Amino acid sequence: MHIHLTFKIMTSAILLGMIGPWQIVLIVLVFLLMFGGKKIPELMKGLGKGMKEFKDATKDLKEDNKED
């Protein structure tokens, strides 16, 4: 179990280190083709709201832990 998890982490680190500008351009083009130009702002707005809610929830949990 431990070896498998370590291998998975190492593989992720290697793959994340290999993402360059051309890969980002390719990802953006795939998003444009999949969702279209009009849908992407709506998706980003929803993503931003979700991130804000997550951040607020973690902040509330930290405050609750400090009170205890």
N, C-alpha and C positions, 0 to 999 in steps of 0.2 A: 504494500500500500504506500509506504513512505517513498520508495524508489519511483513508483509511478507518478506520484504527486510532484516529486522533484523534477522528473523528466518533463512533466507538463509545464511547470514554471519556467524551466530553462528554454523550452521550445517557444513559449510565449514571449520571453525576453528577446530571443533571437529574432523572431518574426516582427516584433514591435520595433526593433532597431533597424530593420531593413525597409521600413516605409519611408519613401522619399517623395519628392514633389510630383513625379510622374504617376506614382500610385495614387496620390491624393487627387490628381486631375482625373484619373480613371474612375475613382470612386464617385466623384462629383458628377461625371458624365453618366454613370450608371443610375445615380439618383435622379438626374434629370430625365433620363429615358423612362425610368419606372414610374415616377410620380408626376412629371411635367412641371413646368415653371410656376404654375399658379398654386399647386398643392404644397410645394416645399415651404413657403413662409408659414402656412398653417401648421405643418408638421413641426417646424422649429419653434413656433409659438407654444404648441402643446408640450414640446420637450422642455422648454424654458419654465413653463408652469410646473411641470412635474419635478424638475430639479429644485425649484424654489420651495415646493411643498416638502420635498425630502430634506432639504437644508433646514427648514423651520422645524420639522419633526425631530431631527437629530439635535437641534439646539434645545428644544423643549426637554428631550430626554436627558441631556447633559445638565440642564438646570434642575430637573427633578432629582438626579443623582447627587448633586451638590447639596440639596436641601436635606437629603437623608443623612 
